[in-house]
């Protein structure tokens, strides 16, 4: 369903503004600006494989837990941004020292993990699970995601 949503937004953008999409980025090292124009109508439509659900499950290399993930939606991204802003205002921290990057990683994991070892954890259990994850397992989840 999320992929249908993304596809429709892509097509709506192409119809509304035209197929040409101008990108601009600045190199953080040399500060050169690069501009590129893409033709969105040339992007192929790739259908999800039948075993797509299996791509959302991973056995963690260190703890051996089996984690099932959800696809990230635009709503989740908005919720993560709101949580980070709220944490910043209230000085609530995920760890001993607040970092926007660590908060984004924490909330991203919290929103994308659907189950652990086939069990749907409540918010407190899930947050505890994430806080105790070894970095090797965290990287595995993010790389698979």
N, CA, C and O atoms as CSV, one atom per row, in Angstrom:
chain,resi,resn,atom,element,x,y,z
A,1,UNK,N,N,0.817,-1.191,0.000
A,1,UNK,CA,C,0.000,0.000,0.000
A,1,UNK,C,C,0.862,1.257,0.000
A,1,UNK,O,O,0.570,2.211,-0.721
A,2,UNK,N,N,1.950,1.263,0.825
A,2,UNK,CA,C,2.810,2.434,0.869
A,2,UNK,C,C,3.447,2.685,-0.486
A,2,UNK,O,O,3.596,3.833,-0.905
A,3,UNK,N,N,3.829,1.596,-1.182
A,3,UNK,CA,C,4.463,1.751,-2.492
A,3,UNK,C,C,3.480,2.322,-3.502
A,3,UNK,O,O,3.871,3.106,-4.367
A,4,UNK,N,N,2.197,1.939,-3.405
A,4,UNK,CA,C,1.183,2.516,-4.282
A,4,UNK,C,C,1.091,4.016,-4.048
A,4,UNK,O,O,0.958,4.797,-4.990
A,5,UNK,N,N,1.162,4.402,-2.795
A,5,UNK,CA,C,1.095,5.809,-2.406
A,5,UNK,C,C,2.267,6.581,-3.020
A,5,UNK,O,O,2.075,7.648,-3.604
A,6,UNK,N,N,3.491,6.031,-2.883
A,6,UNK,CA,C,4.669,6.683,-3.438
A,6,UNK,C,C,4.578,6.776,-4.961
A,6,UNK,O,O,4.923,7.802,-5.546
A,7,UNK,N,N,4.114,5.704,-5.595
A,7,UNK,CA,C,3.978,5.697,-7.049
A,7,UNK,C,C,3.000,6.787,-7.500
A,7,UNK,O,O,3.272,7.519,-8.451
A,8,UNK,N,N,1.869,6.886,-6.815
A,8,UNK,CA,C,0.876,7.897,-7.176
A,8,UNK,C,C,1.410,9.316,-6.987
A,8,UNK,O,O,1.152,10.192,-7.812
A,9,UNK,N,N,2.156,9.546,-5.899
A,9,UNK,CA,C,2.749,10.867,-5.687
A,9,UNK,C,C,3.766,11.187,-6.778
A,9,UNK,O,O,3.834,12.319,-7.258
A,10,UNK,N,N,4.542,10.204,-7.162
A,10,UNK,CA,C,5.524,10.373,-8.233
A,10,UNK,C,C,4.819,10.755,-9.539
A,10,UNK,O,O,5.213,11.704,-10.217
A,11,UNK,N,N,3.791,10.013,-9.871
A,11,UNK,CA,C,3.058,10.291,-11.117
A,11,UNK,C,C,2.324,11.632,-11.047
A,11,UNK,O,O,2.273,12.363,-12.035
A,12,UNK,N,N,1.755,11.956,-9.882
A,12,UNK,CA,C,1.072,13.235,-9.715
A,12,UNK,C,C,2.040,14.391,-9.899
A,12,UNK,O,O,1.693,15.391,-10.527
A,13,UNK,N,N,3.245,14.271,-9.363
A,13,UNK,CA,C,4.257,15.309,-9.513
A,13,UNK,C,C,4.639,15.476,-10.986
A,13,UNK,O,O,4.789,16.596,-11.472
A,14,UNK,N,N,4.794,14.350,-11.688
A,14,UNK,CA,C,5.156,14.381,-13.102
A,14,UNK,C,C,4.070,15.059,-13.927
A,14,UNK,O,O,4.373,15.861,-14.810
A,15,UNK,N,N,2.811,14.746,-13.649
A,15,UNK,CA,C,1.697,15.339,-14.396
A,15,UNK,C,C,1.538,16.824,-14.062
A,15,UNK,O,O,1.282,17.639,-14.949
A,16,UNK,N,N,1.690,17.169,-12.792
A,16,UNK,CA,C,1.463,18.552,-12.353
A,16,UNK,C,C,2.571,19.495,-12.793
A,16,UNK,O,O,2.286,20.580,-13.301
A,17,UNK,N,N,3.830,19.106,-12.609
A,17,UNK,CA,C,4.952,20.005,-12.869
A,17,UNK,C,C,5.772,19.637,-14.103
A,17,UNK,O,O,6.694,20.365,-14.471
A,18,UNK,N,N,5.452,18.538,-14.731
A,18,UNK,CA,C,6.223,18.096,-15.884
A,18,UNK,C,C,7.259,17.073,-15.475
A,18,UNK,O,O,7.572,16.928,-14.293
A,19,UNK,N,N,7.795,16.358,-16.466
A,19,UNK,CA,C,8.710,15.264,-16.166
A,19,UNK,C,C,10.132,15.705,-15.779
A,19,UNK,O,O,10.883,14.912,-15.211
A,20,UNK,N,N,10.507,16.948,-16.076
A,20,UNK,CA,C,11.869,17.408,-15.781
A,20,UNK,C,C,11.968,17.823,-14.317
A,20,UNK,O,O,11.160,18.611,-13.824
A,21,UNK,N,N,12.984,17.274,-13.623
A,21,UNK,CA,C,13.180,17.548,-12.202
A,21,UNK,C,C,14.619,17.988,-11.997
A,21,UNK,O,O,15.552,17.219,-12.227
A,22,UNK,N,N,14.793,19.234,-11.559
A,22,UNK,CA,C,16.124,19.805,-11.399
A,22,UNK,C,C,16.633,19.547,-9.968
A,22,UNK,O,O,15.958,19.855,-8.985
A,23,UNK,N,N,17.837,18.976,-9.885
A,23,UNK,CA,C,18.480,18.713,-8.600
A,23,UNK,C,C,19.721,19.585,-8.487
A,23,UNK,O,O,20.424,19.831,-9.468
A,24,UNK,N,N,19.972,20.045,-7.271
A,24,UNK,CA,C,21.183,20.816,-7.025
A,24,UNK,C,C,21.765,20.384,-5.690
A,24,UNK,O,O,21.044,20.260,-4.700
A,25,UNK,N,N,23.069,20.156,-5.668
A,25,UNK,CA,C,23.719,19.790,-4.410
A,25,UNK,C,C,25.081,20.472,-4.337
A,25,UNK,O,O,25.681,20.821,-5.353
A,26,UNK,N,N,25.548,20.650,-3.105
A,26,UNK,CA,C,26.836,21.288,-2.875
A,26,UNK,C,C,27.769,20.280,-2.224
A,26,UNK,O,O,27.408,19.626,-1.246
A,27,UNK,N,N,28.955,20.160,-2.766
A,27,UNK,CA,C,29.964,19.266,-2.195
A,27,UNK,C,C,30.413,19.845,-0.858
A,27,UNK,O,O,30.813,21.007,-0.797
A,28,UNK,N,N,30.353,19.051,0.220
A,28,UNK,CA,C,30.739,19.579,1.532
A,28,UNK,C,C,32.236,19.849,1.668
A,28,UNK,O,O,32.654,20.557,2.583
A,29,UNK,N,N,33.041,19.294,0.770
A,29,UNK,CA,C,34.490,19.475,0.856
A,29,UNK,C,C,34.953,20.686,0.046
A,29,UNK,O,O,35.594,21.592,0.578
A,30,UNK,N,N,34.620,20.690,-1.253
A,30,UNK,CA,C,35.118,21.770,-2.111
A,30,UNK,C,C,34.098,22.892,-2.321
A,30,UNK,O,O,34.423,23.932,-2.894
A,31,UNK,N,N,32.872,22.680,-1.857
A,31,UNK,CA,C,31.782,23.655,-1.954
A,31,UNK,C,C,31.347,23.952,-3.393
A,31,UNK,O,O,30.674,24.950,-3.646
A,32,UNK,N,N,31.732,23.086,-4.331
A,32,UNK,CA,C,31.237,23.239,-5.705
A,32,UNK,C,C,29.769,22.867,-5.758
A,32,UNK,O,O,29.341,21.904,-5.120
A,33,UNK,N,N,29.000,23.629,-6.517
A,33,UNK,CA,C,27.579,23.324,-6.699
A,33,UNK,C,C,27.403,22.532,-7.981
A,33,UNK,O,O,27.925,22.892,-9.037
A,34,UNK,N,N,26.670,21.467,-7.864
A,34,UNK,CA,C,26.393,20.616,-9.020
A,34,UNK,C,C,24.905,20.637,-9.301
A,34,UNK,O,O,24.084,20.538,-8.388
A,35,UNK,N,N,24.566,20.767,-10.575
A,35,UNK,CA,C,23.171,20.794,-10.981
A,35,UNK,C,C,22.938,19.698,-12.007
A,35,UNK,O,O,23.745,19.491,-12.913
A,36,UNK,N,N,21.839,19.009,-11.851
A,36,UNK,CA,C,21.485,17.926,-12.761
A,36,UNK,C,C,19.976,17.975,-12.985
A,36,UNK,O,O,19.217,18.316,-12.077
A,37,UNK,N,N,19.554,17.636,-14.183
A,37,UNK,CA,C,18.122,17.564,-14.474
A,37,UNK,C,C,17.775,16.132,-14.848
A,37,UNK,O,O,18.370,15.546,-15.752
A,38,UNK,N,N,16.795,15.581,-14.132
A,38,UNK,CA,C,16.343,14.219,-14.392
A,38,UNK,C,C,15.016,14.254,-15.124
A,38,UNK,O,O,14.211,15.164,-14.925
A,39,UNK,N,N,14.792,13.265,-15.966
A,39,UNK,CA,C,13.500,13.114,-16.626
A,39,UNK,C,C,12.754,12.005,-15.892
A,39,UNK,O,O,13.037,10.822,-16.080
A,40,UNK,N,N,11.802,12.400,-15.059
A,40,UNK,CA,C,11.086,11.435,-14.223
A,40,UNK,C,C,10.287,10.416,-15.028
A,40,UNK,O,O,10.034,9.307,-14.558
A,41,UNK,N,N,9.893,10.792,-16.240
A,41,UNK,CA,C,9.108,9.861,-17.057
A,41,UNK,C,C,9.958,8.697,-17.563
A,41,UNK,O,O,9.413,7.694,-18.023
A,42,UNK,N,N,11.289,8.817,-17.485
A,42,UNK,CA,C,12.175,7.749,-17.936
A,42,UNK,C,C,12.436,6.702,-16.858
A,42,UNK,O,O,13.012,5.652,-17.144
A,43,UNK,N,N,12.016,6.977,-15.610
A,43,UNK,CA,C,12.256,6.021,-14.535
A,43,UNK,C,C,11.372,4.796,-14.749
A,43,UNK,O,O,10.167,4.932,-14.962
A,44,UNK,N,N,11.959,3.599,-14.696
A,44,UNK,CA,C,11.147,2.391,-14.888
A,44,UNK,C,C,10.297,2.096,-13.650
A,44,UNK,O,O,10.663,2.436,-12.525
A,45,UNK,N,N,9.175,1.467,-13.888
A,45,UNK,CA,C,8.332,1.004,-12.790
A,45,UNK,C,C,8.770,-0.418,-12.486
A,45,UNK,O,O,8.708,-1.296,-13.348
A,46,UNK,N,N,9.211,-0.637,-11.266
A,46,UNK,CA,C,9.677,-1.956,-10.858
A,46,UNK,C,C,8.688,-2.502,-9.833
A,46,UNK,O,O,8.495,-1.918,-8.767
A,47,UNK,N,N,8.073,-3.613,-10.164
A,47,UNK,CA,C,7.102,-4.204,-9.249
A,47,UNK,C,C,7.814,-4.951,-8.133
A,47,UNK,O,O,8.899,-5.502,-8.320
A,48,UNK,N,N,7.184,-4.955,-6.983
A,48,UNK,CA,C,7.744,-5.668,-5.833
A,48,UNK,C,C,7.723,-7.163,-6.107
A,48,UNK,O,O,6.776,-7.674,-6.706
A,49,UNK,N,N,8.767,-7.869,-5.671
A,49,UNK,CA,C,8.763,-9.328,-5.848
A,49,UNK,C,C,7.714,-9.975,-4.954
A,49,UNK,O,O,7.273,-9.384,-3.968
A,50,UNK,N,N,7.322,-11.190,-5.305
A,50,UNK,CA,C,6.319,-11.906,-4.517
A,50,UNK,C,C,6.777,-12.159,-3.088
A,50,UNK,O,O,5.961,-12.187,-2.167
A,51,UNK,N,N,8.085,-12.345,-2.902
A,51,UNK,CA,C,8.607,-12.621,-1.561
A,51,UNK,C,C,9.040,-11.343,-0.843
A,51,UNK,O,O,9.935,-11.374,0.002
A,52,UNK,N,N,8.409,-10.232,-1.177
A,52,UNK,CA,C,8.770,-8.934,-0.619
A,52,UNK,C,C,8.749,-8.928,0.904
A,52,UNK,O,O,9.619,-8.324,1.532
A,53,UNK,N,N,7.771,-9.588,1.498
A,53,UNK,CA,C,7.652,-9.617,2.957
A,53,UNK,C,C,8.905,-10.206,3.604
A,53,UNK,O,O,9.305,-9.782,4.688
A,54,UNK,N,N,9.523,-11.184,2.938
A,54,UNK,CA,C,10.724,-11.803,3.510
A,54,UNK,C,C,11.893,-10.824,3.577
A,54,UNK,O,O,12.808,-11.005,4.380
A,55,UNK,N,N,11.867,-9.795,2.743
A,55,UNK,CA,C,12.926,-8.790,2.761
A,55,UNK,C,C,12.848,-7.909,4.008
A,55,UNK,O,O,13.817,-7.236,4.359
A,56,UNK,N,N,11.697,-7.916,4.670
A,56,UNK,CA,C,11.499,-7.081,5.851
A,56,UNK,C,C,11.822,-7.823,7.149
A,56,UNK,O,O,11.592,-7.298,8.238
A,57,UNK,N,N,12.349,-9.034,7.035
A,57,UNK,CA,C,12.703,-9.819,8.218
A,57,UNK,C,C,14.198,-10.104,8.187
A,57,UNK,O,O,14.758,-10.455,7.148
A,58,UNK,N,N,14.837,-9.947,9.350
A,58,UNK,CA,C,16.271,-10.177,9.433
A,58,UNK,C,C,16.627,-10.828,10.774
A,58,UNK,O,O,16.079,-10.473,11.817
A,59,UNK,N,N,17.552,-11.783,10.721
A,59,UNK,CA,C,18.092,-12.340,11.960
A,59,UNK,C,C,19.335,-11.535,12.303
A,59,UNK,O,O,20.252,-11.416,11.491
A,60,UNK,N,N,19.360,-10.988,13.500
A,60,UNK,CA,C,20.455,-10.132,13.910
A,60,UNK,C,C,21.717,-10.954,14.164
A,60,UNK,O,O,21.651,-12.024,14.770
A,61,UNK,N,N,22.855,-10.462,13.706
A,61,UNK,CA,C,24.082,-11.258,13.766
A,61,UNK,C,C,24.616,-11.516,15.177
A,61,UNK,O,O,25.214,-12.564,15.423
A,62,UNK,N,N,24.412,-10.586,16.097
A,62,UNK,CA,C,24.995,-10.761,17.424
A,62,UNK,C,C,24.029,-11.389,18.427
A,62,UNK,O,O,24.365,-12.376,19.081
A,63,UNK,N,N,22.831,-10.816,18.546
A,63,UNK,CA,C,21.876,-11.319,19.546
A,63,UNK,C,C,21.016,-12.461,19.028
A,63,UNK,O,O,20.373,-13.164,19.808
A,64,UNK,N,N,21.004,-12.647,17.709
A,64,UNK,CA,C,20.236,-13.717,17.049
A,64,UNK,C,C,18.721,-13.511,17.131
A,64,UNK,O,O,17.963,-14.420,16.793
A,65,UNK,N,N,18.267,-12.336,17.571
A,65,UNK,CA,C,16.836,-12.038,17.530
A,65,UNK,C,C,16.403,-11.935,16.071
A,65,UNK,O,O,17.191,-11.553,15.205
A,66,UNK,N,N,15.153,-12.274,15.810
A,66,UNK,CA,C,14.589,-12.113,14.475
A,66,UNK,C,C,13.680,-10.884,14.515
A,66,UNK,O,O,12.695,-10.850,15.253
A,67,UNK,N,N,14.024,-9.879,13.714
A,67,UNK,CA,C,13.291,-8.616,13.699
A,67,UNK,C,C,12.527,-8.497,12.385
A,67,UNK,O,O,13.082,-8.715,11.308
A,68,UNK,N,N,11.259,-8.152,12.489
A,68,UNK,CA,C,10.430,-7.874,11.329
A,68,UNK,C,C,10.169,-6.379,11.306
A,68,UNK,O,O,9.852,-5.776,12.331
A,69,UNK,N,N,10.308,-5.780,10.117
A,69,UNK,CA,C,10.169,-4.330,9.981
A,69,UNK,C,C,8.925,-3.956,9.191
A,69,UNK,O,O,8.358,-4.758,8.449
A,70,UNK,N,N,8.522,-2.690,9.383
A,70,UNK,CA,C,7.445,-2.090,8.604
A,70,UNK,C,C,8.075,-1.141,7.594
A,70,UNK,O,O,9.181,-0.644,7.807
A,71,UNK,N,N,7.382,-0.896,6.515
A,71,UNK,CA,C,7.853,0.125,5.578
A,71,UNK,C,C,7.630,1.497,6.192
A,71,UNK,O,O,6.623,1.738,6.857
A,72,UNK,N,N,8.570,2.380,5.963
A,72,UNK,CA,C,8.450,3.728,6.502
A,72,UNK,C,C,7.506,4.540,5.617
A,72,UNK,O,O,7.588,4.487,4.390
A,73,UNK,N,N,6.621,5.282,6.247
A,73,UNK,CA,C,5.660,6.112,5.529
A,73,UNK,C,C,5.999,7.587,5.745
A,73,UNK,O,O,6.729,7.915,6.680
A,74,UNK,N,N,5.489,8.475,4.904
A,74,UNK,CA,C,5.707,9.908,5.129
A,74,UNK,C,C,5.207,10.338,6.509
A,74,UNK,O,O,5.798,11.216,7.138
A,75,UNK,N,N,4.129,9.727,6.978
A,75,UNK,CA,C,3.594,10.056,8.305
A,75,UNK,C,C,4.595,9.716,9.406
A,75,UNK,O,O,4.750,10.472,10.366
A,76,UNK,N,N,5.278,8.573,9.266
A,76,UNK,CA,C,6.296,8.191,10.248
A,76,UNK,C,C,7.430,9.214,10.277
A,76,UNK,O,O,7.903,9.591,11.350
A,77,UNK,N,N,7.861,9.660,9.106
A,77,UNK,CA,C,8.933,10.652,9.041
A,77,UNK,C,C,8.519,11.940,9.740
A,77,UNK,O,O,9.316,12.552,10.451
A,78,UNK,N,N,7.264,12.350,9.536
A,78,UNK,CA,C,6.752,13.542,10.218
A,78,UNK,C,C,6.726,13.335,11.724
A,78,UNK,O,O,7.121,14.221,12.482
A,79,UNK,N,N,6.263,12.163,12.165
A,79,UNK,CA,C,6.197,11.859,13.593
A,79,UNK,C,C,7.589,11.859,14.232
A,79,UNK,O,O,7.761,12.337,15.353
A,80,UNK,N,N,8.571,11.325,13.520
A,80,UNK,CA,C,9.944,11.306,14.026
A,80,UNK,C,C,10.462,12.732,14.200
A,80,UNK,O,O,11.069,13.055,15.221
A,81,UNK,N,N,10.226,13.571,13.216
A,81,UNK,CA,C,10.660,14.969,13.292
A,81,UNK,C,C,9.992,15.687,14.460
A,81,UNK,O,O,10.642,16.455,15.170
A,82,UNK,N,N,8.705,15.443,14.661
A,82,UNK,CA,C,7.972,16.068,15.775
A,82,UNK,C,C,8.539,15.596,17.110
A,82,UNK,O,O,8.718,16.404,18.022
A,83,UNK,N,N,8.825,14.296,17.238
A,83,UNK,CA,C,9.377,13.756,18.488
A,83,UNK,C,C,10.742,14.379,18.787
A,83,UNK,O,O,11.026,14.718,19.936
A,84,UNK,N,N,11.581,14.533,17.776
A,84,UNK,CA,C,12.912,15.109,17.973
A,84,UNK,C,C,12.803,16.557,18.426
A,84,UNK,O,O,13.513,16.978,19.339
A,85,UNK,N,N,11.918,17.320,17.794
A,85,UNK,CA,C,11.722,18.721,18.200
A,85,UNK,C,C,11.197,18.808,19.619
A,85,UNK,O,O,11.618,19.668,20.392
A,86,UNK,N,N,10.284,17.925,19.959
A,86,UNK,CA,C,9.720,17.901,21.307
A,86,UNK,C,C,10.797,17.556,22.337
A,86,UNK,O,O,10.877,18.183,23.393
A,87,UNK,N,N,11.624,16.555,22.022
A,87,UNK,CA,C,12.708,16.164,22.924
A,87,UNK,C,C,13.681,17.319,23.149
A,87,UNK,O,O,14.156,17.543,24.262
A,88,UNK,N,N,13.963,18.038,22.078
A,88,UNK,CA,C,14.898,19.157,22.173
A,88,UNK,C,C,14.357,20.237,23.110
A,88,UNK,O,O,15.097,20.808,23.911
A,89,UNK,N,N,13.058,20.508,22.997
A,89,UNK,CA,C,12.438,21.544,23.830
A,89,UNK,C,C,12.372,21.143,25.293
A,89,UNK,O,O,12.616,21.964,26.178
A,90,UNK,N,N,12.044,19.885,25.550
A,90,UNK,CA,C,11.849,19.443,26.931
A,90,UNK,C,C,13.117,18.880,27.558
A,90,UNK,O,O,13.122,18.484,28.724
A,91,UNK,N,N,14.199,18.848,26.771
A,91,UNK,CA,C,15.475,18.295,27.235
A,91,UNK,C,C,15.373,16.806,27.540
A,91,UNK,O,O,16.238,16.248,28.215
A,92,UNK,N,N,14.312,16.156,27.044
A,92,UNK,CA,C,14.196,14.712,27.199
A,92,UNK,C,C,15.263,14.078,26.320
A,92,UNK,O,O,15.399,14.446,25.153
A,93,UNK,N,N,16.003,13.152,26.851
A,93,UNK,CA,C,17.066,12.536,26.066
A,93,UNK,C,C,16.879,11.045,25.975
A,93,UNK,O,O,16.380,10.400,26.897
A,94,UNK,N,N,17.289,10.512,24.848
A,94,UNK,CA,C,17.248,9.080,24.623
A,94,UNK,C,C,18.435,8.437,25.326
A,94,UNK,O,O,18.326,7.316,25.823
A,95,UNK,N,N,19.547,9.118,25.372
A,95,UNK,CA,C,20.734,8.630,26.063
A,95,UNK,C,C,21.240,9.740,26.976
A,95,UNK,O,O,20.586,10.772,27.128
A,96,UNK,N,N,22.403,9.528,27.582
A,96,UNK,CA,C,22.907,10.503,28.546
A,96,UNK,C,C,23.221,11.854,27.912
A,96,UNK,O,O,23.199,12.875,28.600
A,97,UNK,N,N,23.511,11.876,26.619
A,97,UNK,CA,C,23.824,13.133,25.948
A,97,UNK,C,C,22.947,13.250,24.710
A,97,UNK,O,O,22.933,12.350,23.870
A,98,UNK,N,N,22.213,14.359,24.592
A,98,UNK,CA,C,21.289,14.512,23.469
A,98,UNK,C,C,22.044,14.785,22.182
A,98,UNK,O,O,22.921,15.648,22.136
A,99,UNK,N,N,21.708,14.067,21.167
A,99,UNK,CA,C,22.238,14.278,19.829
A,99,UNK,C,C,21.061,14.065,18.878
A,99,UNK,O,O,20.355,13.061,18.964
A,100,UNK,N,N,20.863,15.014,17.981
A,100,UNK,CA,C,19.753,14.885,17.043
A,100,UNK,C,C,19.898,13.634,16.176
A,100,UNK,O,O,18.907,12.981,15.851
A,101,UNK,N,N,21.134,13.306,15.806
A,101,UNK,CA,C,21.362,12.112,14.990
A,101,UNK,C,C,21.020,10.832,15.755
A,101,UNK,O,O,20.402,9.922,15.203
A,102,UNK,N,N,21.423,10.766,17.020
A,102,UNK,CA,C,21.112,9.554,17.787
A,102,UNK,C,C,19.612,9.464,18.055
A,102,UNK,O,O,19.046,8.371,18.068
A,103,UNK,N,N,18.964,10.619,18.269
A,103,UNK,CA,C,17.512,10.622,18.463
A,103,UNK,C,C,16.806,10.161,17.187
A,103,UNK,O,O,15.844,9.395,17.258
A,104,UNK,N,N,17.272,10.619,16.019
A,104,UNK,CA,C,16.661,10.213,14.750
A,104,UNK,C,C,16.824,8.706,14.544
A,104,UNK,O,O,15.887,8.035,14.112
A,105,UNK,N,N,17.997,8.179,14.846
A,105,UNK,CA,C,18.223,6.738,14.718
A,105,UNK,C,C,17.305,5.967,15.668
A,105,UNK,O,O,16.674,4.987,15.272
A,106,UNK,N,N,17.235,6.414,16.915
A,106,UNK,CA,C,16.400,5.758,17.910
A,106,UNK,C,C,14.936,5.726,17.464
A,106,UNK,O,O,14.310,4.666,17.474
A,107,UNK,N,N,14.385,6.886,17.070
A,107,UNK,CA,C,12.978,6.938,16.682
A,107,UNK,C,C,12.721,6.214,15.363
A,107,UNK,O,O,11.648,5.641,15.173
A,108,UNK,N,N,13.684,6.232,14.459
A,108,UNK,CA,C,13.514,5.474,13.218
A,108,UNK,C,C,13.378,3.990,13.543
A,108,UNK,O,O,12.492,3.314,13.020
A,109,UNK,N,N,14.249,3.489,14.398
A,109,UNK,CA,C,14.151,2.078,14.799
A,109,UNK,C,C,12.824,1.803,15.501
A,109,UNK,O,O,12.187,0.776,15.268
A,110,UNK,N,N,12.419,2.731,16.359
A,110,UNK,CA,C,11.166,2.530,17.096
A,110,UNK,C,C,9.961,2.444,16.147
A,110,UNK,O,O,9.037,1.663,16.377
A,111,UNK,N,N,9.980,3.238,15.099
A,111,UNK,CA,C,8.843,3.236,14.178
A,111,UNK,C,C,8.890,2.099,13.162
A,111,UNK,O,O,7.840,1.644,12.708
A,112,UNK,N,N,10.082,1.628,12.795
A,112,UNK,CA,C,10.128,0.599,11.738
A,112,UNK,C,C,10.113,-0.830,12.265
A,112,UNK,O,O,9.788,-1.750,11.515
A,113,UNK,N,N,10.456,-1.043,13.537
A,113,UNK,CA,C,10.435,-2.419,14.057
A,113,UNK,C,C,8.999,-2.818,14.368
A,113,UNK,O,O,8.337,-2.223,15.218
A,114,UNK,N,N,8.539,-3.838,13.658
A,114,UNK,CA,C,7.166,-4.318,13.838
A,114,UNK,C,C,7.094,-5.388,14.920
A,114,UNK,O,O,6.162,-5.402,15.724
A,115,UNK,N,N,8.079,-6.284,14.940
A,115,UNK,CA,C,8.069,-7.350,15.941
A,115,UNK,C,C,9.487,-7.860,16.170
A,115,UNK,O,O,10.374,-7.702,15.331
A,116,UNK,N,N,9.665,-8.471,17.325
A,116,UNK,CA,C,10.942,-9.091,17.696
A,116,UNK,C,C,10.634,-10.540,18.074
A,116,UNK,O,O,9.840,-10.804,18.976
A,117,UNK,N,N,11.263,-11.453,17.381
A,117,UNK,CA,C,11.027,-12.884,17.595
A,117,UNK,C,C,9.534,-13.228,17.500
A,117,UNK,O,O,9.031,-14.066,18.248
A,118,UNK,N,N,8.844,-12.570,16.575
A,118,UNK,CA,C,7.426,-12.833,16.348
A,118,UNK,C,C,6.494,-12.182,17.346
A,118,UNK,O,O,5.280,-12.370,17.262
A,119,UNK,N,N,7.020,-11.429,18.281
A,119,UNK,CA,C,6.208,-10.800,19.325
A,119,UNK,C,C,6.123,-9.289,19.102
A,119,UNK,O,O,7.137,-8.625,18.884
A,120,UNK,N,N,4.911,-8.762,19.159
A,120,UNK,CA,C,4.714,-7.314,19.077
A,120,UNK,C,C,4.957,-6.720,20.460
A,120,UNK,O,O,4.196,-6.971,21.395
A,121,UNK,N,N,6.008,-5.943,20.581
A,121,UNK,CA,C,6.362,-5.348,21.866
A,121,UNK,C,C,5.587,-4.053,22.086
A,121,UNK,O,O,5.293,-3.332,21.132
A,122,UNK,N,N,5.254,-3.753,23.354
A,122,UNK,CA,C,4.652,-2.454,23.619
A,122,UNK,C,C,5.758,-1.404,23.528
A,122,UNK,O,O,6.933,-1.757,23.426
A,123,UNK,N,N,5.401,-0.127,23.562
A,123,UNK,CA,C,6.361,0.954,23.344
A,123,UNK,C,C,7.528,0.892,24.324
A,123,UNK,O,O,8.678,1.064,23.922
A,124,UNK,N,N,7.249,0.649,25.599
A,124,UNK,CA,C,8.321,0.608,26.596
A,124,UNK,C,C,9.263,-0.576,26.366
A,124,UNK,O,O,10.480,-0.440,26.490
A,125,UNK,N,N,8.697,-1.732,26.032
A,125,UNK,CA,C,9.528,-2.909,25.755
A,125,UNK,C,C,10.385,-2.677,24.505
A,125,UNK,O,O,11.559,-3.047,24.466
A,126,UNK,N,N,9.783,-2.062,23.496
A,126,UNK,CA,C,10.500,-1.793,22.255
A,126,UNK,C,C,11.637,-0.797,22.488
A,126,UNK,O,O,12.746,-0.992,21.989
A,127,UNK,N,N,11.365,0.266,23.244
A,127,UNK,CA,C,12.409,1.250,23.534
A,127,UNK,C,C,13.553,0.607,24.317
A,127,UNK,O,O,14.721,0.900,24.060
A,128,UNK,N,N,13.225,-0.260,25.263
A,128,UNK,CA,C,14.242,-0.961,26.039
A,128,UNK,C,C,15.065,-1.884,25.135
A,128,UNK,O,O,16.287,-1.960,25.259
A,129,UNK,N,N,14.383,-2.582,24.229
A,129,UNK,CA,C,15.060,-3.461,23.277
A,129,UNK,C,C,16.053,-2.661,22.431
A,129,UNK,O,O,17.195,-3.082,22.242
A,130,UNK,N,N,15.613,-1.507,21.924
A,130,UNK,CA,C,16.466,-0.675,21.064
A,130,UNK,C,C,17.663,-0.137,21.843
A,130,UNK,O,O,18.786,-0.148,21.340
A,131,UNK,N,N,17.430,0.331,23.060
A,131,UNK,CA,C,18.522,0.886,23.871
A,131,UNK,C,C,19.593,-0.154,24.179
A,131,UNK,O,O,20.760,0.191,24.359
A,132,UNK,N,N,19.203,-1.419,24.239
A,132,UNK,CA,C,20.154,-2.483,24.571
A,132,UNK,C,C,20.718,-3.208,23.353
A,132,UNK,O,O,21.471,-4.170,23.500
A,133,UNK,N,N,20.362,-2.758,22.158
A,133,UNK,CA,C,20.875,-3.406,20.948
A,133,UNK,C,C,22.360,-3.111,20.759
A,133,UNK,O,O,22.770,-1.954,20.857
A,134,UNK,N,N,23.161,-4.116,20.494
A,134,UNK,CA,C,24.557,-3.851,20.131
A,134,UNK,C,C,24.592,-3.109,18.789
A,134,UNK,O,O,23.697,-3.275,17.961
A,135,UNK,N,N,25.604,-2.311,18.586
A,135,UNK,CA,C,25.690,-1.521,17.349
A,135,UNK,C,C,25.734,-2.413,16.112
A,135,UNK,O,O,25.227,-2.033,15.056
A,136,UNK,N,N,26.322,-3.568,16.231
A,136,UNK,CA,C,26.367,-4.507,15.101
A,136,UNK,C,C,24.949,-4.880,14.654
A,136,UNK,O,O,24.671,-4.937,13.456
A,137,UNK,N,N,24.059,-5.132,15.610
A,137,UNK,CA,C,22.669,-5.475,15.292
A,137,UNK,C,C,21.914,-4.253,14.765
A,137,UNK,O,O,21.106,-4.364,13.843
A,138,UNK,N,N,22.184,-3.091,15.355
A,138,UNK,CA,C,21.548,-1.857,14.881
A,138,UNK,C,C,21.908,-1.613,13.424
A,138,UNK,O,O,21.039,-1.305,12.608
A,139,UNK,N,N,23.188,-1.749,13.098
A,139,UNK,CA,C,23.633,-1.568,11.702
A,139,UNK,C,C,22.976,-2.570,10.776
A,139,UNK,O,O,22.625,-2.232,9.645
A,140,UNK,N,N,22.808,-3.784,11.234
A,140,UNK,CA,C,22.166,-4.823,10.425
A,140,UNK,C,C,20.733,-4.414,10.073
A,140,UNK,O,O,20.305,-4.549,8.927
A,141,UNK,N,N,19.999,-3.915,11.068
A,141,UNK,CA,C,18.618,-3.489,10.830
A,141,UNK,C,C,18.581,-2.342,9.830
A,141,UNK,O,O,17.802,-2.366,8.878
A,142,UNK,N,N,19.421,-1.340,10.048
A,142,UNK,CA,C,19.431,-0.160,9.174
A,142,UNK,C,C,19.843,-0.542,7.762
A,142,UNK,O,O,19.248,-0.061,6.797
A,143,UNK,N,N,20.849,-1.398,7.622
A,143,UNK,CA,C,21.283,-1.813,6.291
A,143,UNK,C,C,20.203,-2.611,5.562
A,143,UNK,O,O,20.008,-2.430,4.360
A,144,UNK,N,N,19.503,-3.487,6.271
A,144,UNK,CA,C,18.430,-4.250,5.646
A,144,UNK,C,C,17.281,-3.335,5.270
A,144,UNK,O,O,16.677,-3.479,4.207
A,145,UNK,N,N,16.983,-2.383,6.163
A,145,UNK,CA,C,15.886,-1.452,5.928
A,145,UNK,C,C,16.153,-0.628,4.689
A,145,UNK,O,O,15.338,0.220,4.324
